[in-house]
Amino acid sequence: MKPIALAAFFCVLFASPLRAERVSVAVEGVEGEVLESVRASIELHQYEDREVSTVEVRRLFERAGEQIRTALEPFGYYDPDVT
């Protein structure tokens, strides 16, 4: 199976580094059950409706790539490009 490229995975952060921030997660390049699995596996996604510190956002973002790769494995994507 071809590696899948997630066209975009990004966080949009609004606020100064000293204040709590709002997070938005976008996942592109997958759809259906695969998209649902990826979104459910990204811990950062759970913080979209909460205020979170800059340090916490960075920590969660650093984990997201591996969480996405793990979510894609059951669908046969064992070496995906996550960007």
N, C-alpha and C positions, 0 to 999 in steps of 0.2 A: 504494500500500500504506500502511496506517495506521502511524503511528509506534508503536513498541513502548515500553512503559514497563517498565523493570526495577524491580519493586516494591521490591526492596531489594538493595543492594550494600553490604556493610559488613565491617569488620574488627573482630574482637573481640581486644583486646589484654590480656594478663595479665602484669603485672610492673611494677616501678617504672621510671621513665624512665632510670635509670642502669644497669640490668641488661639483659641480652638478653631478648627477648620472643618469645612464641609467637603465631602469626597463624592466624586462621581466616577463610576467604573463603566467603561465601554469595551465590549468584546466584539470584534468583527472577524469574518473569515470562516465562521462556523454557524450552523443553524440547527433547529429542531432539538432532538435529544442531546446532541453534542453540546450545543449552546447552553441548554439547561444544566447539564453536568458541569460545564466549565464555570458558569456563574455561581452555581451552588458550592463549588469547591474553593472559590476565591474568598478567603477570610475577609479581605478588605471590603468586599461587597456588603457584608453585614453592618458596616459602618456608614453606609450611604445616608442614612436618615439621622445620624447622630453627629454631635460635635466631637472631634478627636484631635489630640495634640499632633504637632508636626513630627515629633519623634515617633509617635505611634504609627502615623501614616507611612513614614519611611520604613519602619520595621515590617509593617504589613505588606507594603509594596515589594520589598526585597523577597518576601516569601511567595509572592503571587506566581512567579514564573514556574517554580517547582510544583505548586498546587495545580496550575493549568496542565502541565505535562502529565501529572498523575491522573487528572480527570480525563485526559484524552486516551490513555492506555487501553481501557476497556473497549474502545472503538477501533482499536488496531493502529493507533498512531503512537509509535514507540520512539520516534525521534523527531518531534515537531519543532518548527521554528517559532519561538514565542518572542514577539517584539513589542 
